[in-house]
Amino acid sequence: MQKIVSSSVMRESDAYTCENVTDSKTLMLRAGEGIVESFPFDGRIAVVCGSGNNAGDGYVAAKLLSQKGLDVTIFLIGDKFSPDGKYYFDMCAEAGVKTEAFSPETDLSSFNIILDCLLGTGFKGEARGNIALAIDKINESGARVISADINSGLCADSGISKKCVISDLTVSIGTYKYGHFLGAAKDMMREKVNIDIGIGIRGKYAVLAERENFLPLLLPRKNASNKGTYGYVGIMGGCTEYSGSVKLANLGASALRAGCGVAKLIIPESIAPSVAPFLLESTICPLPDERGHIMFDKNSIDAATARLACLAVGMGWGVSEENEKILSYLLSEKDFPIIIDADGLNTLAKMDKEILKRTKCRVVLTPHPKEFERLSGISVCEVQKDPVMCAENFAREYGVILLLKGASTVVTDGEHTYIVDRGCAGMATAGSGDVLSGVLTGLFGYMPYSPLTVSLGAYVAGRAGELASEENTNISMTAGDTVAMLPRAWKELV
């Protein structure tokens, strides 16, 4: 299990380890050794160092690389050192490792590899002065760039930065931090790896969602089973303005690709003829509508949702006064898991959210940051500064599972939190969220209601998107391409 923590938890864990388990100089030595072992260093190497312990990791790496016979030069941004950093810097000096003071005239373009040790995980704000200049020179150098612990200038809690190093590899030390996954992290790090140096984590953490986490859910199917074994699920959405026949078909297909027994599309009666030609395995359940919007009719809704193991609501629903009546009724009277997405979230945002605390349903909310702003009243800007905390607080207060979309996905019930590092830029296209909702709906046909199940859905949909991007491009792929890759994504897991 790979843990992911905030910078404060990492700092407290490090301090406890140094005081009670392993001295700080030994931890710094392990960090430098881990960096050197993480990449095939060769050619001319520049180690660009700031003034903290991050620089100390760089001094250890510089000494080890020099001992291998490589051409290493340390560039110092200033003349300040942490105590442990000074210890290893002096060792470099004794070993004859070349050292230069960084200046505006420094040219890094002749180096093959640059080790970025400017700023550590405690940095917040905006890089300025020589630090900012050094970041620019590293990025403009044309060299392969390795960042120690986290890219200098990138916030370790949010992945936000106005200026930071762009790395070919980031070597996380101890355990991953939230900023390795959130915000702009994926655009700043081409690859990342974590090295364990013996720091025991003390405090709250999230878990990186990986195949090993999902194994308890991925049970073999028995031959003595039928479609009822894996659940009847419903998808309620669509309207005249957003009939999206193909999108609705994708919803049904992605639910079935997630393994449910039957996927039922619950849609306005007036758009049923346009949707039907796109459906093969899914079934249609038309509901009475007015001007293309589903009308609240208790008997019709009860009939449509009978026997369901799960219901997703809101995709392509549009804006209608009837939507609030429908959603309020579902939350008040039904007891199956309900996934609320898209216009369902916008509808919920207009309602008294206290209904979530009283509902018989087990609720999953799947907002992107703007939808979450409408739900929570917290601005997108503030959410992006600490998405994990915002998501956990909301989920805990309202008793829901929250899936907060982003470059990486946060899934939490307030107590258990997963980070799903799957997906690609090509999924920034209409219908990708619908595919995710379809997968989640299909899973709840036969899997338990839990953050782990929701994380599995996000993982599979994201991985299918990555495979679609490989087959097409990030520019040309559509949500339908993601649906087509769901079988391959599942095959990798099972």
C-alpha positions in Angstrom: 0.0 0.0 0.0 1.5 3.3 -1.1 0.6 6.2 1.3 0.2 9.8 0.2 0.4 12.6 2.8 0.4 16.3 3.3 3.6 18.2 3.8 2.8 18.7 7.5 2.3 15.0 8.1 5.5 14.3 6.3 7.4 16.9 8.4 6.0 15.5 11.6 6.7 11.9 10.6 10.3 12.8 9.7 10.8 14.6 13.0 9.5 11.7 15.0 11.7 9.2 13.1 14.8 11.4 13.6 14.1 11.7 17.4 13.1 8.0 18.0 14.3 5.7 15.3 17.0 6.9 12.9 19.2 9.9 13.1 18.7 12.7 10.4 22.1 12.3 8.8 21.4 8.6 8.1 18.1 9.5 6.6 19.7 12.1 4.4 22.3 9.6 3.3 19.6 7.1 2.3 17.8 9.8 0.4 20.9 10.7 -1.7 21.6 7.0 -2.3 18.0 6.4 -3.4 18.2 9.3 -5.9 21.4 7.9 -7.4 19.9 4.5 -7.7 16.7 5.8 -9.3 18.2 7.0 -12.6 21.1 6.0 -15.0 23.2 9.1 -14.4 25.8 9.7 -17.1 27.7 12.5 -18.8 28.1 15.9 -17.2 25.9 16.4 -14.2 24.8 19.6 -12.5 23.4 19.5 -9.0 21.6 22.8 -8.3 21.1 23.3 -4.6 19.2 25.7 -2.4 19.7 26.0 1.3 17.6 23.4 3.1 17.7 19.6 3.6 16.6 19.1 0.0 20.0 20.5 -0.9 21.6 18.1 1.5 20.1 15.2 -0.4 21.8 16.7 -3.5 25.2 16.9 -1.8 25.0 13.2 -0.9 24.1 12.4 -4.5 26.8 14.6 -5.8 29.5 12.8 -3.7 28.3 9.4 -4.7 28.1 10.3 -8.4 31.6 11.8 -8.2 32.9 8.6 -6.6 31.6 6.7 -9.7 33.9 8.8 -11.8 31.2 11.1 -13.3 31.8 14.8 -14.0 29.7 16.5 -11.3 29.4 20.2 -10.5 27.4 21.6 -7.5 25.8 25.0 -8.1 25.0 26.9 -4.9 22.1 29.4 -4.9 23.3 31.0 -1.7 25.7 30.5 1.2 23.2 29.1 3.8 23.1 25.4 4.8 21.0 23.2 7.0 23.1 21.5 9.7 22.9 18.1 8.0 23.3 19.7 4.6 26.6 21.4 5.8 27.9 18.1 7.0 27.5 16.5 3.5 28.6 19.6 1.7 31.9 19.6 3.6 32.3 15.9 2.6 31.9 17.0 -1.0 34.5 19.7 -0.6 36.9 17.2 1.0 36.3 14.8 -1.9 37.1 17.6 -4.4 33.6 17.8 -6.0 33.5 21.0 -8.1 31.4 23.8 -6.7 30.2 27.1 -8.2 28.1 29.9 -7.0 25.0 30.3 -9.2 24.6 33.6 -10.9 22.6 35.2 -13.7 25.5 34.4 -16.0 25.4 30.7 -15.1 25.0 28.5 -18.2 23.5 25.0 -17.6 23.1 24.1 -21.3 26.3 22.1 -21.5 25.2 19.6 -18.9 23.6 16.2 -19.8 21.7 15.8 -16.5 20.5 18.3 -13.9 19.6 17.3 -10.4 17.1 19.8 -9.0 17.6 20.2 -5.2 16.5 23.8 -4.9 13.3 23.7 -2.9 11.7 20.9 -0.8 8.2 19.9 0.2 7.9 22.8 2.7 7.8 25.4 0.0 4.7 27.4 -0.5 4.0 30.5 -2.6 5.9 31.8 -5.5 9.6 31.3 -6.4 11.5 34.6 -6.6 15.0 36.0 -7.2 17.8 33.6 -7.9 15.6 30.6 -7.2 13.2 31.7 -9.9 16.1 32.4 -12.3 17.6 29.0 -11.6 14.2 27.3 -12.3 14.1 29.1 -15.6 17.6 28.1 -16.5 17.0 24.4 -15.6 13.9 24.3 -17.8 15.7 26.0 -20.7 18.8 23.9 -20.5 17.8 21.0 -22.7 19.2 18.6 -20.2 17.4 15.6 -18.6 16.1 16.8 -15.3 15.7 14.8 -12.0 13.9 16.5 -9.1 14.7 15.5 -5.6 11.5 14.8 -3.6 9.4 17.3 -5.5 9.8 19.7 -8.4 11.2 23.0 -7.0 8.4 25.6 -6.9 5.6 23.1 -6.9 3.3 23.1 -3.8 3.5 19.7 -2.1 -0.1 19.9 -0.9 -1.9 21.1 -4.0 0.4 20.6 -7.0 -0.1 24.4 -7.7 2.7 26.5 -9.0 3.3 29.8 -10.9 6.8 28.7 -11.7 8.4 25.3 -11.1 11.0 22.9 -12.5 9.7 20.5 -15.2 11.3 17.1 -14.6 11.9 14.0 -16.6 11.8 12.1 -13.2 10.8 13.2 -9.8 12.2 11.0 -6.9 9.8 11.3 -4.0 11.5 10.7 -0.7 9.8 8.8 2.2 6.4 8.6 0.7 4.4 10.5 -1.9 2.9 13.9 -1.2 -0.5 15.1 -2.5 1.4 17.6 -4.8 2.8 14.7 -6.7 -0.6 14.0 -8.1 -2.9 17.0 -7.9 -3.1 20.3 -9.8 -0.4 20.7 -12.5 1.7 17.8 -11.2 1.1 15.5 -14.2 2.3 18.3 -16.6 5.4 19.0 -14.5 6.6 15.4 -14.0 7.0 13.0 -16.9 7.6 10.2 -14.5 7.8 9.8 -10.7 9.0 7.2 -8.3 9.1 6.9 -4.5 12.0 5.7 -2.4 11.4 4.4 1.1 14.1 5.6 3.5 12.6 4.3 6.7 10.3 7.1 7.8 7.2 5.7 9.4 4.1 7.8 8.6 2.4 9.3 11.7 -0.9 11.0 10.9 -3.7 11.0 8.3 -2.9 9.7 4.8 -4.5 8.8 1.5 -3.8 5.6 -0.4 -2.7 5.5 -4.0 -5.2 3.4 -5.8 -3.4 0.5 -7.5 -4.3 -3.0 -8.7 -3.3 -4.6 -5.4 -5.8 -2.5 -3.6 -8.6 -3.9 -5.8 -7.9 -7.6 -5.6 -10.5 -8.2 -2.8 -13.1 -6.9 -5.1 -12.0 -8.7 -8.3 -13.5 -12.1 -7.5 -13.9 -14.8 -10.2 -17.4 -15.2 -11.6 -19.2 -18.5 -11.1 -20.6 -20.4 -13.9 -23.7 -21.0 -11.8 -24.9 -17.4 -12.1 -27.1 -15.3 -14.2 -27.8 -11.6 -15.0 -29.7 -11.2 -11.7 -26.5 -12.2 -9.8 -24.7 -9.1 -11.0 -27.6 -6.6 -10.6 -30.1 -4.5 -12.5 -28.9 -0.9 -12.6 -30.6 2.3 -13.8 -29.4 5.4 -15.5 -31.8 8.3 -15.3 -31.1 11.3 -17.5 -31.5 12.9 -20.9 -33.8 15.7 -22.1 -34.6 17.2 -25.5 -31.8 19.8 -25.3 -29.3 17.2 -24.2 -30.7 14.0 -25.7 -27.1 12.9 -26.6 -28.3 9.6 -27.9 -24.8 8.3 -28.4 -23.7 9.6 -25.0 -26.7 7.8 -23.4 -25.8 4.7 -25.2 -22.2 5.0 -24.0 -23.5 5.2 -20.4 -25.4 2.0 -20.8 -22.5 0.3 -22.5 -20.0 1.4 -19.9 -22.2 0.1 -17.1 -22.4 -3.3 -18.8 -18.7 -3.2 -19.5 -18.3 -2.8 -15.7 -20.0 -6.1 -15.2 -23.6 -5.5 -14.1 -26.3 -7.9 -15.3 -28.8 -5.4 -16.9 -28.5 -1.7 -17.6 -31.7 0.2 -17.9 -31.8 3.7 -19.4 -34.6 5.7 -17.8 -35.2 8.7 -20.1 -38.0 11.0 -21.3 -40.5 9.3 -23.4 -40.2 11.8 -26.2 -36.5 11.1 -26.9 -36.8 7.3 -26.7 -37.1 6.9 -30.5 -33.9 8.8 -31.1 -32.0 6.8 -28.4 -33.2 3.3 -29.3 -31.2 2.9 -32.5 -27.9 3.3 -30.6 -28.7 0.6 -28.1 -27.8 -3.0 -28.4 -27.7 -4.6 -25.0 -29.1 -1.9 -22.8 -32.9 -1.5 -22.3 -35.0 1.6 -22.4 -37.6 2.7 -19.8 -39.4 5.8 -21.0 -41.0 8.1 -18.4 -43.7 10.7 -18.9 -42.3 14.0 -19.9 -43.3 17.6 -20.7 -41.4 19.4 -23.4 -38.7 16.8 -23.3 -38.1 16.8 -19.5 -39.0 14.0 -17.2 -42.0 14.8 -15.1 -42.3 13.8 -11.5 -44.7 10.9 -11.3 -44.4 8.7 -8.2 -45.9 5.6 -9.8 -43.8 5.8 -12.9 -40.6 6.4 -11.0 -41.4 3.5 -8.6 -42.0 1.2 -11.5 -38.8 2.3 -13.3 -36.6 1.9 -10.2 -38.1 -1.4 -9.0 -35.5 -4.2 -8.5 -32.6 -1.8 -9.0 -29.3 -2.4 -7.2 -28.1 1.1 -8.1 -29.3 4.3 -9.9 -27.3 7.0 -11.5 -29.1 10.3 -12.1 -28.4 13.6 -13.8 -26.5 13.0 -17.0 -28.0 15.2 -19.7 -30.9 15.9 -17.4 -31.0 19.6 -18.2 -32.6 22.2 -16.0 -36.2 21.6 -14.9 -38.3 22.4 -11.8 -39.4 18.8 -11.9 -35.8 17.6 -11.3 -35.8 18.8 -7.7 -39.0 16.9 -7.0 -37.6 13.7 -8.6 -34.2 13.9 -6.8 -35.9 14.8 -3.4 -38.2 11.8 -3.8 -35.4 9.4 -4.7 -33.3 10.5 -1.8 -36.2 10.4 0.7 -37.8 7.1 -0.4 -35.2 4.8 -2.0 -32.6 2.7 -0.3 -30.2 1.7 -3.1 -26.9 3.4 -3.9 -27.5 6.5 -6.0 -24.8 8.2 -8.0 -25.5 11.9 -8.7 -23.6 13.5 -11.5 -23.8 16.5 -13.9 -27.2 18.2 -13.9 -28.1 16.0 -10.9 -25.3 17.8 -9.0 -26.6 21.2 -10.2 -30.1 20.3 -9.0 -28.8 19.2 -5.6 -26.9 22.4 -5.2 -30.2 24.3 -5.4 -31.7 22.1 -2.7 -31.3 21.9 1.1 -28.3 19.6 1.3 -29.4 18.5 4.8 -31.4 15.9 2.9 -28.2 14.0 2.4 -28.0 13.5 6.1 -31.5 12.0 6.2 -31.5 10.0 3.1 -32.1 6.3 3.0 -29.8 6.0 0.0 -26.1 5.5 0.0 -25.0 8.5 -2.0 -22.0 9.0 -4.4 -21.3 12.5 -5.7 -19.0 13.0 -8.7 -18.4 16.7 -9.1 -15.7 18.5 -11.0 -14.3 21.6 -9.1 -16.9 24.0 -10.4 -19.8 21.7 -9.5 -18.2 21.2 -6.1 -18.1 24.9 -5.6 -21.9 25.1 -6.2 -22.4 22.2 -3.7 -20.1 23.4 -1.0 -19.9 27.1 -1.4 -16.1 26.9 -1.4 -14.6 28.7 -4.4 -12.7 26.7 -7.0 -9.5 28.6 -6.1 -9.8 27.6 -2.5 -10.7 24.0 -3.3 -7.6 23.7 -5.5 -5.4 24.9 -2.7 -6.3 21.8 -0.6 -8.7 19.5 -2.5 -8.1 16.5 -0.2 -9.1 18.4 2.9 -12.1 20.0 1.2 -13.4 16.7 -0.1 -12.9 14.9 3.2 -14.7 17.6 5.2 -17.7 17.6 2.8 -18.0 13.8 2.7 -17.7 13.5 6.4 -20.3 16.2 7.1 -22.9 14.9 4.7 -22.3 11.2 5.0 -21.5 10.6 1.3 -18.7 9.2 -0.9 -17.3 12.1 -2.8 -15.4 11.7 -6.1 -13.7 15.0 -6.8 -12.5 15.1 -10.4 -9.2 16.5 -11.6 -6.0 15.5 -13.3 -5.9 12.9 -10.5 -9.1 11.9 -8.8 -9.8 12.2 -5.0 -12.2 9.6 -3.6 -13.2 9.8 0.0 -15.9 9.2 2.6 -14.2 11.5 5.0 -12.3 8.7 6.7 -10.8 6.6 3.9 -9.3 8.5 1.0 -7.9 7.3 -2.3 -6.0 9.1 -5.0 -6.6 7.7 -8.5 -3.7 8.6 -10.7 -5.2 7.4 -14.0 -6.6 9.3 -17.0 -5.1 11.5 -19.7 -5.6 14.9 -21.4 -7.7 13.3 -24.1 -10.4 12.7 -21.6 -11.1 16.5 -21.5 -14.0 15.9 -24.0 -17.7 15.7 -23.8 -19.0 12.4 -22.4 -16.0 11.3 -20.4 -17.8 12.0 -17.1 -20.7 10.0 -18.4 -18.5 7.0 -19.1 -17.2 7.2 -15.5 -20.8 7.4 -14.1 -21.7 4.4 -16.2 -18.8 2.4 -14.9 -19.6 3.3 -11.3 -23.2 2.4 -11.8 -22.3 -1.0 -13.3 -20.0 -1.8 -10.4 -22.6 -1.0 -7.7 -24.8 -3.6 -9.4 -22.8 -6.3 -7.6 -20.0 -4.7 -5.6 -20.2 -3.2 -2.1 -20.8 0.5 -1.5 -17.4 1.8 -0.5 -14.7 4.3 -1.5 -12.7 1.4 -2.8 -15.4 0.4 -5.3 -15.7 4.1 -6.4 -11.9 4.2 -6.8 -11.9 1.1 -8.9 -14.4 2.7 -11.2 -12.3 5.8 -11.5 -9.2 3.7 -12.1 -10.8 1.6 -14.8 -12.3 4.5 -16.7 -9.1 6.5 -16.4 -7.0 3.5 -17.6 -9.4 3.0 -20.5 -8.9 6.6 -21.4 -5.1 6.2 -21.4 -5.4 3.2 -23.7 -7.8 5.1 -26.0 -5.2 7.9 -26.2 -2.5 5.4 -27.2 -4.8 4.1 -30.0 -5.8 7.5 -31.2 -4.3 10.8 -29.8 -5.3 13.1 -27.0 -6.5 15.5 -29.7 -8.8 13.1 -31.6 -10.2 10.7 -29.0 -13.8 10.8 -27.9 -15.7 9.3 -25.0 -16.7 6.4 -27.2 -13.1 5.5 -27.7 -12.8 5.2 -23.9 -15.8 2.9 -23.8 -14.2 0.8 -26.5 -11.1 0.3 -24.3 -12.9 -0.7 -21.1 -12.4 -4.4 -21.9 -8.6 -4.0 -22.2 -8.5 -2.0 -19.0 -10.3 -4.8 -17.2 -8.1 -7.4 -18.7 -5.1 -5.7 -17.2 -6.7 -5.9 -13.7 -8.1 -9.4 -13.7 
